[in-house]
Amino acid sequence: MTLLIMAAGNGSRYGGLKQFDSLGPDGSFLMEYSIYDAIQAGFSQVVVITKKENVDTLTDYLAPKLNGKIRLDVVAQELSDLPDGIEFPKERVKPWGTAHAVWAARHVIDDPFVIINADDFYGNLAYQEAANFINSSEELNEFALVAYELGNTLSDFGTVSRGVCQSNDEYLTEITETLKLQADQDRVIDHATEQYFDLDTPVSMNFWINTPIVFEEIEKEINSFFEEGNALSSEVFIPKVMSNMMHEEKIKIRLIKSKSNWFGVTYAEDKQIAIDTLAKFHKQGAYPEQLWG
């Protein structure tokens, strides 16, 4: 089992590279807690996708801590890494999106893998649930999404975007990107549409469980992206790839409604909450005083 961590973002709303911010009491990054929890759940490899200029620094930082605990691969998401036949448009400066970030790992992943964001804390239960799914599923076309209750994924400091999930109890049937969600008394409002949601509505936090067949589908999506003339401004997102595969009946996606803890650092003001929460987890004994001993 492999954990793939997307850590190539710019952190525009946060005001810096939040994936490399020291939030733990011992100075650990948020992604280190995800790696720690994945190791406890039996994962054998971690792949971190980052910008080319950060590969050596991140490798030097993580390798001594993870040596002997889990295989580590740090991979660059490069703008010029495109399917054969596509010419790189030199005017493009921003990354191609989360689906392209996942595709960057195609040469180092051979097993079922989990996709997560570097700047989110998903809780140890989520990794146990993911491991249980991977160990029990024998079908290459059976994927899964670990979903969280919407009310537990909001920020006190502004609106957030979430993938709102619909299901037939066991499997995902639809995921709708909802852009401006904010708490409104005992419900949640989307300011973009004025639609209300219940607090326990399941939403995606980009915790996907999939198999390597996704790489071929991402490549097709990238080709379509260029054919449609989106090469200068748009991005290719992993939820769109998953949704297309689902609707084309190439895969089925089990919806795992997790009760695990989640928090993230969307805004700069979220930082202190993250620091306090991690300190509390250490004090309660959920993590050792020094994460890596």
C-alpha positions as CSV (number, residue, x, y, z in Angstrom):
1,M,0.0,0.0,0.0
2,T,1.2,3.4,-1.0
3,L,0.4,6.9,0.4
4,L,0.7,9.7,-2.2
5,I,0.9,13.2,-0.8
6,M,0.2,16.2,-3.0
7,A,2.6,19.0,-1.8
8,A,3.1,21.1,-4.9
9,G,0.6,23.9,-4.1
10,N,1.3,27.6,-3.7
11,G,-0.8,28.3,-0.5
12,S,-2.1,31.6,-1.9
13,R,-4.8,32.1,0.7
14,Y,-2.5,30.9,3.5
15,G,0.2,33.3,2.6
16,G,3.0,30.8,2.2
17,L,4.0,27.1,1.7
18,K,1.7,25.6,4.3
19,Q,2.8,22.1,3.5
20,F,6.2,22.9,4.8
21,D,5.1,24.9,7.9
22,S,6.2,23.5,11.3
23,L,3.0,22.9,13.2
24,G,3.7,20.1,15.5
25,P,5.2,20.6,19.0
26,D,8.5,19.1,17.8
27,G,8.4,21.2,14.6
28,S,6.9,18.5,12.4
29,F,5.0,19.3,9.2
30,L,1.4,18.3,8.9
31,M,2.2,15.8,6.2
32,E,4.5,14.0,8.7
33,Y,1.4,13.1,10.8
34,S,-0.2,11.5,7.7
35,I,3.0,9.5,7.1
36,Y,3.1,8.4,10.7
37,D,-0.5,7.3,10.7
38,A,-0.1,5.5,7.4
39,I,2.9,3.6,8.8
40,Q,0.8,2.5,11.8
41,A,-1.8,1.2,9.4
42,G,0.6,-0.9,7.4
43,F,1.5,1.3,4.4
44,S,4.9,0.4,2.9
45,Q,5.6,3.4,0.6
46,V,5.1,7.2,0.7
47,V,5.3,9.3,-2.5
48,V,5.5,13.1,-2.1
49,I,4.7,15.2,-5.1
50,T,6.3,18.6,-5.0
51,K,7.8,21.3,-7.1
52,K,11.1,20.5,-8.8
53,E,13.0,23.1,-6.7
54,N,11.8,21.5,-3.4
55,V,12.7,17.9,-4.2
56,D,16.2,17.8,-2.8
57,T,15.3,19.8,0.3
58,L,12.3,17.7,1.1
59,T,14.2,14.5,0.5
60,D,17.0,15.6,2.8
61,Y,14.4,16.5,5.5
62,L,12.3,13.3,5.4
63,A,14.8,10.6,4.5
64,P,16.6,10.5,7.8
65,K,13.3,10.4,9.8
66,L,11.7,7.7,7.6
67,N,14.8,5.5,7.1
68,G,13.9,1.9,7.8
69,K,10.2,2.7,8.5
70,I,8.8,3.2,5.0
71,R,10.0,3.6,1.4
72,L,10.2,7.2,0.4
73,D,10.0,8.7,-3.1
74,V,9.9,12.5,-3.7
75,V,8.8,13.3,-7.2
76,A,8.6,16.6,-9.0
77,Q,5.5,17.9,-10.7
78,E,7.0,19.5,-13.8
79,L,5.1,21.7,-16.3
80,S,6.9,20.0,-19.2
81,D,5.9,16.5,-18.1
82,L,3.1,15.9,-20.6
83,P,1.8,13.0,-22.7
84,D,3.6,12.2,-25.9
85,G,2.6,14.4,-28.8
86,I,1.7,17.4,-26.6
87,E,3.9,20.5,-27.0
88,F,4.5,22.4,-23.8
89,P,3.1,26.0,-24.0
90,K,5.9,28.2,-22.7
91,E,3.4,30.8,-21.5
92,R,2.1,28.4,-18.8
93,V,3.4,29.2,-15.3
94,K,1.0,27.6,-12.8
95,P,0.8,23.8,-12.2
96,W,-1.6,21.7,-14.3
97,G,-3.7,20.7,-11.3
98,T,-4.2,17.8,-8.9
99,A,-4.8,15.1,-11.5
100,H,-1.5,16.0,-13.2
101,A,0.2,15.9,-9.8
102,V,-1.0,12.3,-9.3
103,W,0.1,11.4,-12.9
104,A,3.6,12.5,-12.0
105,A,3.9,9.5,-9.7
106,R,3.1,6.9,-12.5
107,H,6.7,5.7,-12.6
108,V,7.1,4.9,-8.9
109,I,3.7,3.4,-8.0
110,D,2.7,-0.2,-8.8
111,D,0.2,-1.0,-6.0
112,P,-3.2,0.3,-4.7
113,F,-2.6,3.8,-3.3
114,V,-4.2,6.6,-1.3
115,I,-4.2,10.2,-2.5
116,I,-4.2,13.0,0.1
117,N,-3.4,16.7,0.5
118,A,-0.2,17.7,2.3
119,D,-2.0,20.5,4.2
120,D,-4.8,18.4,5.7
121,F,-4.9,16.3,8.9
122,Y,-7.1,13.2,8.3
123,G,-6.8,11.3,11.6
124,N,-5.4,7.8,12.2
125,L,-8.8,6.1,11.8
126,A,-9.0,7.2,8.1
127,Y,-5.8,5.3,7.3
128,Q,-7.0,2.2,9.1
129,E,-10.2,2.4,7.1
130,A,-8.2,2.8,3.9
131,A,-6.0,-0.2,4.7
132,N,-9.0,-2.3,5.5
133,F,-10.6,-1.4,2.2
134,I,-7.4,-2.1,0.2
135,N,-6.8,-5.4,1.9
136,S,-10.4,-6.6,1.4
137,S,-10.9,-5.4,-2.2
138,E,-9.7,-7.7,-5.0
139,E,-11.0,-5.6,-8.0
140,L,-8.8,-3.2,-9.9
141,N,-11.8,-1.1,-10.8
142,E,-13.1,-0.7,-7.2
143,F,-12.0,2.6,-5.8
144,A,-13.0,4.4,-2.6
145,L,-13.4,7.8,-1.1
146,V,-13.0,8.5,2.6
147,A,-15.6,11.2,3.2
148,Y,-16.0,13.5,6.2
149,E,-19.1,15.3,7.7
150,L,-19.3,18.8,6.2
151,G,-19.8,20.5,9.6
152,N,-16.4,19.2,10.7
153,T,-14.5,20.6,7.7
154,L,-15.4,24.3,7.9
155,S,-13.1,27.2,8.7
156,D,-13.9,30.0,11.2
157,F,-12.1,32.5,9.0
158,G,-13.8,32.3,5.6
159,T,-15.6,30.1,3.0
160,V,-14.3,26.8,1.8
161,S,-14.9,24.6,-1.2
162,R,-15.9,21.0,-0.8
163,G,-17.0,18.1,-3.0
164,V,-20.5,17.3,-1.8
165,C,-21.2,13.6,-2.1
166,Q,-24.3,11.6,-3.0
167,S,-24.5,7.9,-2.7
168,N,-26.7,4.9,-2.8
169,D,-25.6,4.0,0.7
170,E,-22.5,2.0,-0.3
171,Y,-21.2,3.6,-3.5
172,L,-20.7,7.2,-4.7
173,T,-23.2,8.3,-7.3
174,E,-22.3,12.0,-7.7
175,I,-19.8,14.5,-6.4
176,T,-20.5,18.2,-6.8
177,E,-17.8,20.8,-6.3
178,T,-19.4,23.5,-4.0
179,L,-17.3,26.6,-3.8
180,K,-18.3,29.0,-1.0
181,L,-19.4,27.0,2.1
182,Q,-19.8,28.6,5.5
183,A,-21.5,27.7,8.7
184,D,-25.0,29.3,9.2
185,Q,-26.4,28.5,12.6
186,D,-27.2,24.7,12.6
187,R,-26.7,24.3,8.8
188,V,-24.2,25.2,6.1
189,I,-24.8,27.6,3.3
190,D,-23.2,27.8,-0.1
191,H,-22.9,31.5,-0.8
192,A,-22.5,30.9,-4.5
193,T,-25.9,29.3,-4.9
194,E,-27.7,30.1,-1.6
195,Q,-28.2,26.3,-1.2
196,Y,-28.2,24.9,2.3
197,F,-26.7,21.6,3.5
198,D,-27.0,19.6,6.7
199,L,-24.0,19.4,9.0
200,D,-23.6,15.7,8.5
201,T,-23.5,15.9,4.7
202,P,-20.6,13.7,3.4
203,V,-17.9,15.7,1.6
204,S,-14.7,14.9,-0.1
205,M,-11.4,16.1,1.4
206,N,-9.4,14.5,-1.5
207,F,-8.8,11.2,0.4
208,W,-9.0,8.9,-2.6
209,I,-8.2,5.2,-2.7
210,N,-7.4,3.8,-6.1
211,T,-5.3,1.5,-8.2
212,P,-2.7,2.3,-10.9
213,I,-5.3,2.0,-13.7
214,V,-6.1,5.6,-12.8
215,F,-2.8,6.8,-14.5
216,E,-4.0,5.8,-18.0
217,E,-7.3,7.6,-17.4
218,I,-5.6,10.8,-16.2
219,E,-3.5,10.8,-19.3
220,K,-6.6,10.6,-21.4
221,E,-8.1,13.5,-19.4
222,I,-4.9,15.6,-20.0
223,N,-5.1,14.9,-23.7
224,S,-8.8,16.0,-23.8
225,F,-7.8,19.1,-21.7
226,F,-5.4,20.2,-24.5
227,E,-7.8,19.3,-27.3
228,E,-10.4,21.6,-25.7
229,G,-8.0,24.5,-25.7
230,N,-7.6,24.9,-21.9
231,A,-3.8,25.0,-21.8
232,L,-3.2,28.5,-20.5
233,S,-5.5,29.0,-17.6
234,S,-7.5,25.9,-16.5
235,E,-6.4,22.9,-14.5
236,V,-7.1,19.1,-14.5
237,F,-8.6,18.0,-11.2
238,I,-8.6,14.5,-9.7
239,P,-12.3,14.6,-8.7
240,K,-13.2,15.3,-12.4
241,V,-11.2,12.2,-13.5
242,M,-12.8,10.1,-10.8
243,S,-16.3,11.3,-11.7
244,N,-15.8,10.7,-15.4
245,M,-14.5,7.2,-14.8
246,M,-17.5,6.5,-12.5
247,H,-20.1,7.8,-15.0
248,E,-18.5,5.9,-17.8
249,E,-18.8,2.8,-15.5
250,K,-15.1,2.1,-15.7
251,I,-14.9,2.1,-11.9
252,K,-17.2,2.0,-8.9
253,I,-16.3,4.2,-5.9
254,R,-17.2,3.0,-2.4
255,L,-18.1,5.8,-0.1
256,I,-16.5,5.4,3.3
257,K,-18.1,7.8,5.8
258,S,-15.4,8.3,8.3
259,K,-15.7,9.5,11.9
260,S,-12.0,10.3,11.9
261,N,-10.7,13.7,13.0
262,W,-10.0,16.2,10.2
263,F,-8.6,19.7,10.2
264,G,-6.8,21.8,7.6
265,V,-4.9,25.1,7.1
266,T,-6.7,27.0,4.4
267,Y,-6.2,30.5,5.9
268,A,-3.3,32.0,7.9
269,E,-5.7,32.2,10.9
270,D,-6.1,28.4,10.8
271,K,-2.4,28.0,11.8
272,Q,-2.8,28.5,15.5
273,I,-5.8,26.1,15.7
274,A,-3.7,23.5,14.0
275,I,-0.8,24.0,16.4
276,D,-3.1,23.8,19.4
277,T,-4.9,20.7,18.1
278,L,-1.6,18.8,17.4
279,A,-0.3,19.8,20.9
280,K,-3.4,18.4,22.4
281,F,-3.1,15.1,20.5
282,H,0.5,14.7,21.8
283,K,-0.5,15.5,25.3
284,Q,-3.3,12.9,25.1
285,G,-0.8,10.3,24.0
286,A,-2.1,9.9,20.4
287,Y,1.5,10.7,19.2
288,P,4.9,10.4,21.0
289,E,6.6,13.5,22.3
290,Q,9.0,13.3,19.3
291,L,7.1,12.1,16.3
292,W,10.0,10.0,15.0
293,G,11.7,9.1,18.2
